[in-house]
Each structure stands twice: as C-alpha cells, then as structure tokens.
Amino acid sequence: MAMEKEGFRAIRKTKRRIQLSATQIIALVFLGIILLGTLLLMLPISSADGKSTSFMDALFTATSATCVTGLVVGDTGTIWSGFGQTVIILMIEIGGLGFMSAAAMMFFLLRKKVGLRQRMVIAQALSLEDMESVVRIQKLVIGGSLAIQGVAAILLALRFLTYVPLGTAVKWGLFHSVSAFCNAGFDIFGYNDSVMHFATDPIILSILMILVVVGGLGFFVWEELIRHKSIKKCSVYTKLVLVTTAALLLLGTVLTLILEWNNPKTLGAMSWGDKILNSIFQSVTLRTAGFAAIDQAFLTDGSKAVSVVLMLIGGSSGSTAGGLKTVTFIVLILFLGARLRGRDSVNVFRRRIPEKKVLDAMTIVTLVVGLTMIGTIVITATSPIGFADSIYESASALGTVGLTAGATGKLSLIGRIVIVIFMYFGRVGVLTLSMGFLLGNQAKSRYEYAQTNLMIG
C-alpha cells in the first residue's frame, strides 16, 4: 500500500514537472506544424513532377510557409502541385493567424467553453495582457480575417481575369489574398519573379498593399479602432502603432524614390506614376510581406541598407507580421531621445513608459541585431555570397519578410539551416522562446552584490 502511494506521488510529480507554459506550447506546436508540413511536402503528390522532394527542401519550404516568411527554394507556382500548394497555403493561414485561432474556431463551432489554460495560450499568441478580452478579440480575429481575405480574393480574382482564365483567376485570387494578409509573400503566378509581372498594375498592387498593412497592424489595434471608432480614444499602444507605421511607410517610400530614381534596373525606366507606386509598394512589402515588384538583386547598396533596417523592424505585436515590432523600435528611439536630453523617464502622449518595458525593448533589439550579424557572418563564410546580400538574407529570414537579393538559391547546407532557424525564431518570437524555455522557472535572487562604478562611453 505504501509503495502504491509512493508511485502515485511520483506520477503526480512527473505530471507537474512536464507541465508546459503557454509560450512553450506555442513554440512546440509551431515546430510540430512545420514537421507535419515537411512530411506532406516530401510526398510525390506534392510536387509537380510527381517525385519525392528532399527533406531539406521540404523543411525549408514548410518553415517559410508556417513562419509566413516567403523565402523559397524554387518557384512555388511551378515546382509544387495543386496538393502541395494547398498544403502551403494552409500552413500560411495557420502560421499567420496562429494555430490557436484554428483551435478556438472549433471551440466556437462546437459551442464549448474556452478554459483558462486555452485563454492563456491565446493571450500569449496574440500578445495580449488582458485575459478578459481574449475570447472577444479571438472571435474578431477569426471573423475579421476571413471576411477581409474573402473580399480581397474576389477583387483580386476579378482583376486577374484580365490576364488569365476564370479558374486560374479564382485560384490566384484566393491564394494571394491569404498570402498577402498573412504577410507571407508566397506567389503561384509561375513567372518566377514574384509580382514584377504586375509592377505597372495599380489595382493589384494596391489590394496587396492594403492586405499587408491591415494584417501587419495587429489584432489588438483592430479591436480598439472598431470599439472606440476614434483614434483619440484608443490606448497609447494603438496610437504608437499607427503613428510609427505611417512614419516608417512614408520614410521607406521617400528613401526608395531617392535611392532608386535613376537606377535603370529598378525604377529608372518607369514613368513618374509607376515610380511612386512601386516605391510605396517596396516600403510596404519590406514590413515582412515579401512580395517583390522590383528586382531586389539590383537595388543600390543604400537601398539594401535601408531595407535591412525596415525588415528587422517589421510589423506590430499580435499581428501576422514578424520583426522586432514597431512599438519595440519606437520605444528604443524614445529612450535614446530621453537619455540624450538627460531625462531618466521615457514619456509619450503624456504617459510614462515603465522601465521594464524599455529594458525589454532594448533586449529584443540587441538580440535581433546580434543574431542578424551572426547569421551574416556564417552565410558569408559558408556560401558564395557577398556581405550585402548575406545581411539582406539574414534580416529577411529573421524578420520573416521573404525578400531575397538572389542569395537563397546559392546558400550552402549550413546557410540553409541558419535561415530555417532564423525563420522559426522570427515567427515564434526570440524573446518568447528565451523567456519560455530559459527563464520559465527562474527563481528570485536571494541576494544582491554591491554596486560598482564603470566608465561608459
């Protein structure tokens, strides 16, 4: 009897030990989706030629789709069959909206109550701090996302009808509506040049841009704008997202126009109107969308430098976009501005930003920039790729952007592994992974060391 009691205690202890936090669940489920997608893409039915795809190519594509990046080993429209493309678009949808959206949809359809643990995971996946509004925002995410993608798919299909037959137009409209809204950047046009074939079509580019921006704003921002119906009544966070997003889009557009105006291989040969249109599109797509209307391989070095910065910043928290996030970036800028003026506190919109949030922003930026440099060094050392294209590729993967300056096909095996890891980190969240796996059981310090003075600067 005593032995049985001891056995029960051991089982209970084991159960307690293997309990996972919300961040760990998110990271592991994303990994599971990637591995399942890899196995499906390796099947002969997934490839256009009916042959089995290598594990590395399938893993690279599955990671890129689930992490809504857009980097590919070949043209998605020609190397994958209809089944393979369906697998890819499903992974993009799940990766973009979050796997908990799919799970929550089942709860809602079956009219089952969403438990506390499920709420915690949803809140973590959507970057929410308020548990009470989780279900309401999740319903908005599901309903709003499907509605927006549906309307955009119809509009895109109608426009594609001027280029291709009805069946192809509908397929293109649906696929690219999901891909753009989820900031994935995958395309199935079959031209092997992303959206360059439509670089002078303002309707197609405009629809794609709207989808990218809406998807990249974040679900919490949607909810506040719909509920308050006025920007003035929104939270400081929402105001920062909107202001920062607008400023970055304007800055990216202006810099692209200046740096590429006379470049004959990008904007140089276009009319004034097309130059402005494609500069706006370039600025939007750098925010983790991954569609290319101009050839990224022929950008000037100045444009590539600007692109790297914008790709690393990315979209907003709780959105389909990646990157270190807009508010993280602007908090760092506000902190630097405050320190340069000799102020200890960081203030914005008549509110003070907590010191912990400032430290979190500094940690994320340092980690992302550091990883980008490490990835650049590894790729440059192991692949026949120059420094500018290597850092472009690293930033694109880590920011889950999907743009490439032509380096993806030249990557060595080690380079591909680095990019796969970066895409996963970029989507799941570097800070989420580090906090979830490394600091999940962090104990409070029992003592503190005496302070010391250092010379800084």
RODO-2510 file (C-alpha; in nm, 4 decimals, decimal comma):
residues 457
     n   res          X          Y          Z
     1     m     0,0000     0,0000     0,0000
     2     a     0,2838     0,2343     0,0894
     3     m     0,4535     0,1513    -0,2407
     4     e     0,1333     0,2359    -0,4316
     5     k     0,1109     0,5731    -0,2567
     6     e     0,4729     0,6438    -0,3410
     7     g     0,4013     0,5509    -0,7022
     8     f     0,1048     0,7906    -0,7199
     9     r     0,3169     1,0683    -0,5706
    10     a     0,5880     1,0063    -0,8310
    11     i     0,3308     1,0204    -1,1134
    12     r     0,1870     1,3465    -0,9783
    13     k     0,5365     1,4942    -0,9513
    14     t     0,6152     1,3865    -1,3086
    15     k     0,2941     1,5477    -1,4328
    16     r     0,3835     1,8680    -1,2540
    17     r     0,7320     1,8634    -1,3990
    18     i     0,6188     1,8174    -1,7605
    19     q     0,3524     2,0903    -1,7495
    20     l     0,4284     2,3402    -2,0222
    21     s     0,3817     2,7148    -2,0135
    22     a     0,1812     2,8980    -2,2806
    23     t     0,4976     3,0161    -2,4562
    24     q     0,6391     2,6630    -2,4636
    25     i     0,3149     2,5269    -2,6076
    26     i     0,3198     2,7880    -2,8849
    27     a     0,6822     2,7152    -2,9739
    28     l     0,6363     2,3375    -2,9743
    29     v     0,3089     2,3404    -3,1706
    30     f     0,4648     2,5633    -3,4373
    31     l     0,7508     2,3147    -3,4567
    32     g     0,5009     2,0296    -3,4892
    33     i     0,3163     2,2056    -3,7723
    34     i     0,6456     2,2604    -3,9542
    35     l     0,7431     1,8934    -3,9228
    36     l     0,3982     1,7764    -4,0396
    37     g     0,4147     2,0157    -4,3355
    38     t     0,7625     1,8878    -4,4174
    39     l     0,6386     1,5282    -4,4327
    40     l     0,3425     1,6248    -4,6523
    41     l     0,5611     1,8246    -4,8924
    42     m     0,8019     1,5318    -4,9225
    43     l     0,5222     1,3167    -5,0714
    44     p     0,5355     1,2667    -5,4513
    45     i     0,1788     1,4015    -5,4776
    46     s     0,3020     1,7418    -5,3517
    47     s     0,5495     1,8043    -5,6347
    48     a     0,4564     1,8971    -5,9902
    49     d     0,6808     1,6288    -6,1414
    50     g     0,5431     1,3516    -5,9172
    51     k     0,8787     1,2880    -5,7499
    52     s     0,9581     1,2973    -5,3793
    53     t     1,1099     1,6257    -5,2568
    54     s     1,4268     1,6176    -5,0472
    55     f     1,3902     1,6609    -4,6711
    56     m     1,5893     1,9880    -4,6669
    57     d     1,3854     2,1497    -4,9456
    58     a     1,0585     2,0405    -4,7850
    59     l     1,1712     2,1589    -4,4395
    60     f     1,2841     2,4945    -4,5794
    61     t     0,9500     2,5473    -4,7571
    62     a     0,7381     2,4279    -4,4622
    63     t     0,9264     2,6554    -4,2221
    64     s     0,8954     2,9506    -4,4595
    65     a     0,5195     2,8916    -4,5005
    66     t     0,4368     2,8289    -4,1330
    67     c     0,6526     3,1216    -4,0237
    68     v     0,4931     3,3332    -4,3021
    69     t     0,8317     3,4305    -4,4429
    70     g     0,8243     3,3689    -4,8182
    71     l     1,1803     3,2558    -4,8891
    72     v     1,1629     2,9617    -5,1313
    73     v     1,3941     2,7054    -5,2891
    74     g     1,2183     2,7396    -5,6252
    75     d     0,9135     2,8924    -5,7915
    76     t     0,6083     2,7888    -5,5861
    77     g     0,3808     2,8032    -5,8909
    78     t     0,5829     2,5527    -6,0934
    79     i     0,7605     2,3084    -5,8588
    80     w     0,4590     2,2254    -5,6389
    81     s     0,1383     2,0530    -5,7474
    82     g    -0,2110     2,1695    -5,6556
    83     f    -0,1939     1,9487    -5,3455
    84     g     0,1449     2,0917    -5,2473
    85     q     0,0212     2,4484    -5,2947
    86     t    -0,2842     2,3683    -5,0795
    87     v    -0,0578     2,2405    -4,8017
    88     i     0,1497     2,5584    -4,8275
    89     i    -0,1480     2,7951    -4,8127
    90     l    -0,2949     2,6087    -4,5129
    91     m     0,0359     2,6398    -4,3304
    92     i     0,0439     3,0112    -4,4165
    93     e    -0,3079     3,0611    -4,2772
    94     i    -0,2331     2,8709    -3,9579
    95     g     0,1030     3,0416    -3,9181
    96     g    -0,0366     3,3865    -3,9896
    97     l    -0,3432     3,3788    -3,7678
    98     g    -0,1872     3,1470    -3,5114
    99     f    -0,2725     2,7834    -3,4502
   100     m    -0,4886     2,8857    -3,1544
   101     s    -0,7233     3,0635    -3,3950
   102     a    -0,7956     2,7291    -3,5600
   103     a    -0,8424     2,5626    -3,2210
   104     a    -1,0633     2,8480    -3,0977
   105     m    -1,2755     2,8222    -3,4125
   106     m    -1,3509     2,4584    -3,3253
   107     f    -1,4458     2,5613    -2,9703
   108     f    -1,6834     2,8259    -3,1067
   109     l    -1,8399     2,5936    -3,3666
   110     l    -1,8938     2,3196    -3,1079
   111     r    -2,0179     2,5826    -2,8588
   112     k    -1,7703     2,4705    -2,5972
   113     k    -1,6359     2,6965    -2,3264
   114     v    -1,2792     2,8222    -2,3701
   115     g    -1,0975     2,7258    -2,0493
   116     l    -0,8444     2,9272    -1,8533
   117     r    -0,5464     2,7406    -1,9985
   118     q    -0,6714     2,7937    -2,3550
   119     r    -0,7247     3,1630    -2,2774
   120     m    -0,3666     3,1887    -2,1534
   121     v    -0,2281     3,0364    -2,4740
   122     i    -0,4497     3,2572    -2,6946
   123     a    -0,3452     3,5671    -2,4986
   124     q     0,0220     3,4773    -2,5425
   125     a    -0,0252     3,4050    -2,9148
   126     l    -0,1994     3,7404    -2,9713
   127     s     0,0389     3,9330    -2,7418
   128     l    -0,2462     4,0290    -2,5101
   129     e    -0,2137     4,1143    -2,1423
   130     d    -0,5858     4,1337    -2,0656
   131     m    -0,7275     3,7820    -2,0243
   132     e    -1,0871     3,9073    -2,0043
   133     s    -1,0961     4,0267    -2,3654
   134     v    -0,9305     3,7162    -2,5128
   135     v    -1,2449     3,5447    -2,6435
   136     r    -1,3923     3,8657    -2,7881
   137     i    -1,0690     3,9533    -2,9705
   138     q    -1,0235     3,5941    -3,0885
   139     k    -1,3702     3,5992    -3,2464
   140     l    -1,2838     3,9285    -3,4131
   141     v    -0,9559     3,7818    -3,5408
   142     i    -1,1272     3,4818    -3,6971
   143     g    -1,4327     3,6593    -3,8383
   144     g    -1,2495     3,9732    -3,9480
   145     s    -0,9589     3,7873    -4,1071
   146     l    -1,1782     3,5509    -4,3081
   147     a    -1,4037     3,8377    -4,4209
   148     i    -1,1134     4,0579    -4,5319
   149     q    -0,9424     3,7721    -4,7133
   150     g    -1,2688     3,6706    -4,8795
   151     v    -1,3466     4,0181    -5,0125
   152     a    -0,9865     4,0670    -5,1291
   153     a    -0,9873     3,7258    -5,3005
   154     i    -1,2937     3,8271    -5,5036
   155     l    -1,1447     4,1649    -5,6002
   156     l    -0,8123     4,0082    -5,6975
   157     a    -0,9850     3,7337    -5,8986
   158     l    -1,1849     3,9921    -6,0935
   159     r    -0,8655     4,1785    -6,1772
   160     f    -0,6718     3,8627    -6,2642
   161     l    -0,9496     3,7799    -6,5140
   162     t    -0,7943     4,0419    -6,7416
   163     y    -0,4781     3,8258    -6,7536
   164     v    -0,5844     3,4600    -6,7187
   165     p    -0,8933     3,2318    -6,7484
   166     l    -1,1605     3,2200    -6,4736
   167     g    -1,0360     2,9069    -6,2943
   168     t    -0,6811     3,0364    -6,2684
   169     a    -0,8020     3,3837    -6,1680
   170     v    -1,0057     3,2420    -5,8779
   171     k    -0,7135     3,0256    -5,7646
   172     w    -0,4728     3,3194    -5,7829
   173     g    -0,7170     3,5486    -5,6039
   174     l    -0,7668     3,3113    -5,3099
   175     f    -0,4012     3,2119    -5,2714
   176     h    -0,2579     3,5634    -5,2890
   177     s    -0,5268     3,7119    -5,0672
   178     v    -0,4240     3,4736    -4,7882
   179     s    -0,0535     3,5134    -4,8643
   180     a    -0,0702     3,8949    -4,8563
   181     f    -0,2910     3,9250    -4,5469
   182     c    -0,0683     3,6827    -4,3565
   183     n     0,2393     3,8764    -4,4739
   184     a     0,3800     3,5570    -4,6276
   185     g     0,4916     3,6708    -4,9731
   186     f     0,4380     3,3338    -5,1459
   187     d     0,3079     3,3506    -5,5018
   188     i     0,1919     3,0910    -5,7564
   189     f     0,1993     3,3036    -6,0706
   190     g     0,4642     3,0815    -6,2253
   191     y     0,6647     3,3736    -6,3650
   192     n     0,9456     3,3166    -6,1111
   193     d     0,9596     3,6915    -6,0440
   194     s     0,7113     3,7431    -5,7578
   195     v     0,4734     4,0289    -5,8584
   196     m     0,7126     4,2011    -6,1019
   197     h     0,4798     4,0946    -6,3841
   198     f     0,2194     4,3317    -6,2337
   199     a     0,4549     4,6173    -6,1425
   200     t     0,2519     4,8633    -6,3511
   201     d    -0,0908     4,7420    -6,2354
   202     p    -0,2059     4,9827    -5,9598
   203     i    -0,5172     4,7786    -5,8756
   204     i    -0,3364     4,4533    -5,7963
   205     l    -0,0541     4,6248    -5,6104
   206     s    -0,2963     4,8425    -5,4124
   207     i    -0,5074     4,5457    -5,2995
   208     l    -0,1952     4,3566    -5,1931
   209     m    -0,0636     4,6621    -5,0044
   210     i    -0,3910     4,7095    -4,8148
   211     l    -0,3903     4,3427    -4,7133
   212     v    -0,0290     4,3609    -4,5955
   213     v    -0,0816     4,6769    -4,3889
   214     v    -0,4083     4,5569    -4,2313
   215     g    -0,2542     4,2204    -4,1453
   216     g     0,0556     4,3869    -4,0032
   217     l    -0,1220     4,6336    -3,7723
   218     g    -0,2153     4,3716    -3,5155
   219     f    -0,5445     4,2275    -3,3945
   220     f    -0,5493     4,4360    -3,0752
   221     v    -0,5304     4,7546    -3,2855
   222     w    -0,8248     4,6390    -3,4971
   223     e    -1,0313     4,5696    -3,1882
   224     e    -0,9631     4,9116    -3,0383
   225     l    -1,0335     5,1005    -3,3595
   226     i    -1,3628     4,9163    -3,4084
   227     r    -1,4686     4,9540    -3,0439
   228     h    -1,3734     5,3212    -2,9973
   229     k    -1,4319     5,4396    -3,3560
   230     s    -1,1838     5,7191    -3,2833
   231     i    -0,8046     5,7223    -3,2648
   232     k    -0,8173     5,9793    -2,9827
   233     k    -0,9966     5,7322    -2,7547
   234     c    -0,7533     5,4476    -2,8272
   235     s    -0,4740     5,3359    -2,5967
   236     v    -0,1213     5,4739    -2,6141
   237     y    -0,0108     5,1441    -2,7687
   238     t    -0,2548     5,1728    -3,0606
   239     k    -0,1586     5,5351    -3,1200
   240     l     0,2108     5,4407    -3,1242
   241     v     0,1436     5,1578    -3,3712
   242     l    -0,0471     5,3842    -3,6111
   243     v     0,1979     5,6757    -3,5917
   244     t     0,5064     5,4539    -3,6224
   245     t     0,3586     5,2514    -3,9084
   246     a     0,2681     5,5648    -4,1046
   247     a     0,6099     5,7224    -4,0409
   248     l     0,8015     5,4103    -4,1479
   249     l     0,5922     5,3657    -4,4632
   250     l     0,6466     5,7295    -4,5609
   251     l     1,0190     5,7133    -4,4821
   252     g     1,0629     5,3909    -4,6797
   253     t     0,8790     5,5353    -4,9792
   254     v     1,0818     5,8574    -4,9871
   255     l     1,4165     5,6818    -4,9439
   256     t     1,3352     5,4271    -5,2153
   257     l     1,2414     5,7060    -5,4550
   258     i     1,5653     5,8943    -5,3836
   259     l     1,7978     5,5943    -5,3936
   260     e     1,6406     5,4120    -5,6910
   261     w     1,5092     5,7004    -5,9050
   262     n     1,7803     5,6718    -6,1717
   263     n     1,8600     5,3006    -6,1296
   264     p     1,7828     5,1543    -6,4764
   265     k     1,7361     4,8040    -6,3331
   266     t     1,4685     4,9028    -6,0804
   267     l     1,2759     5,2333    -6,1062
   268     g     1,4866     5,4132    -6,3657
   269     a     1,2885     5,3074    -6,6739
   270     m     0,9436     5,3625    -6,5189
   271     s     0,7107     5,6593    -6,5524
   272     w     0,6709     5,9019    -6,2623
   273     g     0,3456     5,7388    -6,1553
   274     d     0,4895     5,3875    -6,1633
   275     k     0,7980     5,5023    -5,9725
   276     i     0,5820     5,6382    -5,6917
   277     l     0,3559     5,3294    -5,6936
   278     n     0,6477     5,0869    -5,6779
   279     s     0,8287     5,2922    -5,4119
   280     i     0,5193     5,2741    -5,1911
   281     f     0,4891     4,9014    -5,2610
   282     q     0,8564     4,8454    -5,1762
   283     s     0,8138     5,0294    -4,8466
   284     v     0,5054     4,8222    -4,7614
   285     t     0,6494     4,4859    -4,8640
   286     l     0,9650     4,5411    -4,6567
   287     r     0,7396     4,5311    -4,3478
   288     t     0,7533     4,1456    -4,3630
   289     a     0,5276     4,0979    -4,6694
   290     g     0,7888     3,9521    -4,9047
   291     f     0,6376     4,0370    -5,2452
   292     a     0,8811     4,1968    -5,4893
   293     a     0,7614     4,4364    -5,7600
   294     i     1,1202     4,5369    -5,8430
   295     d     1,4216     4,3060    -5,8580
   296     q     1,5849     4,3143    -5,5135
   297     a     1,9150     4,1849    -5,6547
   298     f     1,9678     4,5121    -5,8431
   299     l     1,8931     4,7519    -5,5577
   300     t     2,1655     5,0009    -5,4767
   301     d     2,3691     4,9332    -5,1636
   302     g     2,1983     5,2289    -4,9973
   303     s     1,8555     5,0777    -5,0638
   304     k     1,9679     4,7411    -4,9320
   305     a     2,0869     4,9066    -4,6110
   306     v     1,7510     5,0828    -4,5678
   307     s     1,5722     4,7565    -4,6480
   308     v     1,7617     4,5664    -4,3782
   309     v     1,6560     4,8193    -4,1137
   310     l     1,2893     4,8158    -4,2207
   311     m     1,2823     4,4351    -4,2442
   312     l     1,4190     4,3974    -3,8924
   313     i     1,1603     4,6414    -3,7531
   314     g     0,8734     4,4538    -3,9171
   315     g     0,5073     4,4928    -3,8231
   316     s     0,3241     4,5198    -3,4917
   317     s     0,2752     4,2829    -3,1985
   318     g    -0,0080     4,0325    -3,2187
   319     s    -0,0232     4,0599    -3,5983
   320     t     0,0594     3,8366    -3,8945
   321     a     0,3899     4,0224    -3,9363
   322     g     0,7316     3,9429    -3,7925
   323     g     1,0316     4,1548    -3,6984
   324     l     1,1214     4,3112    -3,3661
   325     k     0,7930     4,5082    -3,3938
   326     t     0,7082     4,8764    -3,4427
   327     v     0,6463     4,9694    -3,0795
   328     t     0,9654     4,7941    -2,9689
   329     f     1,1557     5,0093    -3,2158
   330     i     0,9864     5,3370    -3,1253
   331     v     1,0321     5,2733    -2,7507
   332     l     1,4060     5,2390    -2,8134
   333     i     1,4071     5,5638    -3,0130
   334     l     1,2124     5,7411    -2,7384
   335     f     1,4564     5,6073    -2,4777
   336     l     1,7575     5,7323    -2,6748
   337     g     1,5908     6,0716    -2,7150
   338     a     1,5194     6,0921    -2,3421
   339     r     1,8749     5,9969    -2,2473
   340     l     2,0253     6,2468    -2,4897
   341     r     1,8174     6,5159    -2,3188
   342     g     1,9359     6,3972    -1,9783
   343     r     1,5992     6,2581    -1,8693
   344     d     1,5538     5,9373    -1,6716
   345     s     1,1946     5,8635    -1,7711
   346     v     1,0571     5,7851    -2,1173
   347     n     0,7319     5,9686    -2,1875
   348     v     0,4909     5,9645    -2,4805
   349     f     0,1350     6,1005    -2,5240
   350     r     0,1503     6,2305    -2,1642
   351     r     0,2198     5,8844    -2,0285
   352     r     0,5377     5,7336    -1,8820
   353     i     0,6653     5,4058    -2,0241
   354     p     0,7678     5,1630    -1,7443
   355     e     1,1407     5,0967    -1,7140
   356     k     1,0806     4,7220    -1,7572
   357     k     0,9216     4,7797    -2,0988
   358     v     1,2199     4,9904    -2,2039
   359     l     1,4604     4,7154    -2,0927
   360     d     1,2520     4,4546    -2,2787
   361     a     1,2727     4,6643    -2,5962
   362     m     1,6498     4,7038    -2,5600
   363     t     1,6879     4,3286    -2,5044
   364     i     1,4875     4,2375    -2,8143
   365     v     1,6686     4,4874    -3,0383
   366     t     2,0116     4,3773    -2,9142
   367     l     1,9234     4,0104    -2,9599
   368     v     1,7794     4,0533    -3,3102
   369     v     2,0658     4,2716    -3,4344
   370     g     2,3200     4,0349    -3,2804
   371     l     2,1625     3,7296    -3,4415
   372     t     2,1494     3,9085    -3,7768
   373     m     2,5216     3,9746    -3,7634
   374     i     2,5995     3,6162    -3,6590
   375     g     2,3860     3,4792    -3,9430
   376     t     2,5528     3,7175    -4,1887
   377     i     2,8996     3,6012    -4,0857
   378     v     2,8053     3,2323    -4,1129
   379     i     2,6410     3,2744    -4,4553
   380     t     2,9290     3,4818    -4,5910
   381     a     3,1809     3,2247    -4,4652
   382     t     2,9998     2,9166    -4,5972
   383     s     2,8274     3,0364    -4,9155
   384     p     2,9448     3,2201    -5,2302
   385     i     2,7520     3,5318    -5,1280
   386     g     2,8808     3,8834    -5,0557
   387     f     2,8288     4,0683    -4,7279
   388     a     2,5466     4,2960    -4,8521
   389     d     2,3381     4,0071    -4,9867
   390     s     2,4157     3,7916    -4,6806
   391     i     2,2919     4,0505    -4,4311
   392     y     1,9899     4,1102    -4,6558
   393     e     1,9093     3,7364    -4,6477
   394     s     1,9625     3,7118    -4,2697
   395     a     1,7425     4,0148    -4,1968
   396     s     1,4759     3,8866    -4,4352
   397     a     1,4616     3,5488    -4,2592
   398     l     1,4759     3,6835    -3,9042
   399     g     1,2129     3,9481    -3,9845
   400     t     1,0043     3,6799    -4,1655
   401     v     0,9983     3,9063    -4,4719
   402     g     1,0839     3,6661    -4,7522
   403     l     1,2563     3,9076    -4,9886
   404     t     1,5847     3,7965    -5,1364
   405     a     1,8565     3,9612    -5,3405
   406     g     1,9097     3,6344    -5,5252
   407     a     2,1060     3,4645    -5,2469
   408     t     1,8598     3,1900    -5,1434
   409     g     1,9495     2,9578    -5,4280
   410     k     2,3219     2,9983    -5,3547
   411     l     2,3037     2,9048    -4,9864
   412     s     2,5145     2,6158    -4,8639
   413     l     2,3615     2,3457    -4,6429
   414     i     2,4837     2,5322    -4,3340
   415     g     2,3436     2,8577    -4,4725
   416     r     2,0032     2,6959    -4,5290
   417     i     1,9976     2,5589    -4,1752
   418     v     2,0740     2,9073    -4,0400
   419     i     1,7897     3,0570    -4,2441
   420     v     1,5465     2,7851    -4,1292
   421     i     1,6364     2,8575    -3,7640
   422     f     1,6038     3,2323    -3,8209
   423     m     1,2599     3,1965    -3,9809
   424     y     1,1391     2,9917    -3,6844
   425     f     1,2859     3,2366    -3,4328
   426     g     1,1427     3,5312    -3,6204
   427     r     0,7863     3,3977    -3,6168
   428     v     0,7650     3,2394    -3,2729
   429     g     0,9490     3,5299    -3,1193
   430     v     1,3047     3,5443    -2,9956
   431     l     1,2013     3,6858    -2,6611
   432     t     0,9126     3,4382    -2,6285
   433     l     1,1471     3,1469    -2,6850
   434     s     1,4113     3,2728    -2,4462
   435     m     1,1574     3,3551    -2,1744
   436     g     0,9585     3,0381    -2,2246
   437     f     1,2410     2,7870    -2,2348
   438     l     1,5277     2,9516    -2,0495
   439     l     1,3582     3,1603    -1,7843
   440     g     1,0387     2,9671    -1,7287
   441     n     1,1403     2,8526    -1,3809
   442     q     1,3544     3,1482    -1,2891
   443     a     1,3902     3,1903    -0,9149
   444     k     1,4105     3,5272    -0,7465
   445     s     1,7562     3,6371    -0,6456
   446     r     1,8166     3,5763    -0,2745
   447     y     2,0929     3,8326    -0,2513
   448     e     2,2424     4,1277    -0,4399
   449     y     2,6042     4,2281    -0,4942
   450     a     2,7352     4,5682    -0,4002
   451     q     2,7244     4,8255    -0,6801
   452     t     3,0313     4,9330    -0,8724
   453     n     3,1001     5,2359    -1,0914
   454     l     3,2035     5,1996    -1,4554
   455     m     3,3046     5,4457    -1,7255
   456     i     3,0562     5,4250    -2,0129
   457     g     3,1238     5,5886    -2,3479
***
